[in-house]
Structure formats: C-alpha cells, structure tokens
C-alpha cells in the first residue's frame, strides 16, 4: 500500500479525491534529469524530494514504458517500465510522496509491438486489433493533426494491407469497434491503478473512434468510451481522476466534460498561445475576453492550466479567438527566436501551422539587448497567470528552470519537439539551482515561491469563484474568491514593458477600501485607491471579504 501526504494511503482508497488549492502538477519525463550510473527514475525521485515536495503534490511522469519512437508515445509494451529508466519499484517509490499521473495511450500502439507482430502473422485475437482501409477510399473529411500519410502500407501473412496511422507510420491506430481492444485497455487501466496511478491521462482521445465518411474526431462513440471509463473508475477506484488530452479549439475541448460524466479534468489548451500572444503584443484583450467567457464547469470538474508541455504550443486552440494575421505574427516571432513550426494538412491539401516548437522561456525572450533584463519578469508573469486561473496548475519541468532551446537534440533526433525536451545533468542542475545569479536559479527560486504562496490561499481553490475585471488592455486581472467566501484575491499581471497604474475601484472593479496585502511580497501594496505595477509585474492582492 502506498502511503504519504500525497500518495494513495488506505484512508483515500474508496473515496472520491477532493482537490483544493494545494493541488498542482509537475510534468516531466522519467529521464529529464540524469546522473551517471544511476537509474533516471531514482534521480527524479531525489530531485522531487529535495526541490519540490510540499510545493507540488502530483507528478505526471510522461510515458515510461518501452517504446520505439515519439519520445515514449509509441509504446511496445504497456505493462512494463522501460529498463533504461528503472522499474515499477521506482515508480511506486515516487508515488509514496506524490500523486502519480500516468498516460493511457489508447489511440495507437507501436509498429514494433508484439500486438502488431501478431497482426502481421494473423494470430488472433490481435489480428483484429487494427484498422485496415483501402487507399482509394474517400478519407477527405478526416481531420488530421499531422501532415504524414493517414494510411501506411504493411506486408502481412495475408498479403499487402494498409493500416490507419493518424500520427505516424510507427504508431498504428487501434480498432475500438472490437470489444477485445476495449477490454485490453480496461485491464491496462486498472493495472496502472494497482501500481499507484491516481490520475489517468487519456492521450489523443479525440481521434479514438473511426467511421468512414466522417471527420473521425470527437465522434459520439469516443465520448461513450470516456463515459464508460469514468463509470468504472467511480465504481472500482473513485480516488482516481481522468483527464482528457484534446489539443483542439476550446468548445471542442470542453465537450469532454460531458454532463459531468466524462473527464474530471480537461486541459486548458487555449491558454499557452493566448498568453504568448498577449505578452508579445502587450495586450490582455483577447485573453480577457476568452477567460471572461469560460463560464461555469460542471460540478466535480475543473481545468488543468498550463503554459508549456513536452509537446509544442498548439495553435488550433486559438482558432476564432485571435485574428489569422496576428497568429501569423506569433509564428514568425517563434521562428525569430530559434523555434520551429509543425504543420497539419487541411481537407483541401494545404498546410497550416499546427504548433510552435520552442521552449516557453525562449518564446517570450526579447531579441534586443536593451530589454534583456525583462526576460525573467516577462516569463514569470506568464507563469503567474496560469497559477491564478480557476483550475489546477500544471508546470512543465523545463519551465521551472527557464530552459533554452535545445537545437542539438533536434539535430540528433530529427524531431522538432525535441527542442523542448532537454536532458539535464543532476549535479550541474543542482549547482545552478543554488546560484540565484544564474537564470535557472533565479527563475526556480521565484517560481517555487509563487507555488508556496499559492497553495496557502483558499481563494485559489479550483472550485473558487472567478471574475475577470476589465482594468484596461495592458493588465490581465482576475478576482478569485474562496468557496466559503472567506478570502478574496485580486491578481494583476502587467503585460507590458511599461509601468502601469491600476485603479482599484471603478466601473468593473470594486476592491473595497483596503488595506491591500500583496501576498507574493508579503507587504502592503496600493495607495490612494490604486496600485502601480512595474514592467511585467504580478501582484496577488488580498482584499477584504465581501460583506
């Protein structure tokens, strides 16, 4: 039995998990931090215990299974830990102090897996696990996340076939119309739970069900599969949460809440590009309009707020939110900062930018030396927004360190996403973290402080009320209130390189009479009914509770 403040203890089994402001997620690969002669998962555990315990309570270890490509998402064996990383023992050891978030990669399996080998050899039941299609079929309506061919040729015992490959020729899609496939994944789901998984990330779930003559995305059958998983988890392991990974426009994304009967948590995919756009143009207008229109989520559901991940910064989630010409400017800004752009193929055969491949720190970096001193404040401003928004924050490990673009990794792998997947030497990282004269040390110390402050504020409870006051386009403002009404926080984020004064009372904001306490600096802030913000400054003002 796993024990600990955040791991699954006996008192938690059999009871629904109750999230609060102490919840946050760290996203990492099992081998992001390495040291010679030691299993990477042991090194990760040491780093977590030394540096983030009591600031972050959930760790999303990206696929730690044997794989053939796509940095772990082309799995060859779902039930084994990659021996290059360690073993289930190391995974369980991490779970003693942290809640574990584990990927369930349902849509596809590696071409090199035993499952696909059985398909090639005609061995049942796996000979019926995959989707065959004729290249001459009309597949023009299928929504594509990639520019690679949708069908891939393969030689089988029964002759030449073409199989469905949504993401790459090495990732062969599974046929969920076959009950054997569904039962296989139900068994895998509960195997992960038996190993200590508390949060299950349903990878690429939007593309799960295929039907000729349709878009093959968000089909009703896909939603029914998510509902089934939710029902069974609630019956067998109600402490486990389901999160759906759907990098699509906002209204499509939130459809996976269902009627509070599908995902407990949905990624806030519009946030990373909206934040990046706003900070580049010095305006919070589009972000404010989007946040103001989020509305209420179903009871027992919440968002996962993030700015960066192991993947790129998706552009589909801002379709309809930001003018096309301004999206093009964002694409060009990423290229100027050493980033790359991945495209997808539209139904008419044209290519369209799909995601920006760049670290979030470099994506916000100023190119001129005169403003270089603003790089860290600008980056931390972006991270503070994600920490204040209603929901649970998720932090990519490289954002903790303000990691720069890794062009060597891209050259080595040939994969654009490798630019944001550096591996770090443990000893060197420790030295940088202890030295606040370095970029890494400075960002980590301030980021850790933000996390420490956040987790003590009831107003940042995921279920706490949120209001988005309009204090002008230069500043993004959030008013958060604790579920019991006992605390009220006004979060102000200056999106410009100029000093800005914000009036604390006006048509859309009533901050009360004061005094105002800046929770981040632990000092009184605001004078004469206003507060002055330095360039890219963030303040969390504790206001008087509403009477």
Buried (B, 14 or more C-beta within 10 A) or exposed (E): EBEBEBBBBEEBEEEEBEBBBBBBBBBBBBBBBBBEEEBBBBBBBBBBBEBBBEBBBBBBBBBBBBBBBBBBBBBBBBEEBBEEBBBBEBBBBBBBBBBBBBBBBBBBBBBBBEBBEBBBEEEEBBBBBBBBBEEEEEBEEBBBBBEBBBBBEBEBEEEEBBBBBBBBBBBBBBBBEBEEBBEBBEEBBBEBBEBBBBBBBBBBBBBBBBEEEEBBBBBEEBBBBBBEBBEEBBEEBBBBBBBBBBBBBBEBBBBBBBEEBBBBBBBBBBBBBBBBBBBBBEBBBBBBEBBEEBEEBBEEBBBBBBBBBBBBBBBBBBBEBBEEEBBEBBBEBBEEBBBBBBBBBEEEEEEBBBBBBBBBBBBBBBEEEEEEEBBBBBBBBBBBBBBBBBBBBBBBBBBBBBBBBBEEBBEEBEBBBBBBBBEBBBEEBBEBBEEBEBBBBBBBEBBBBBBEBBBEBBBBBBBBBBBBBBBBBBBBBBBBBBBEBEBBBBBBBBBBBEEBEBBBEBEEBEBBEBEBBBBBEEEEBBEEEEBBBBBBBBBBBBBEBEE
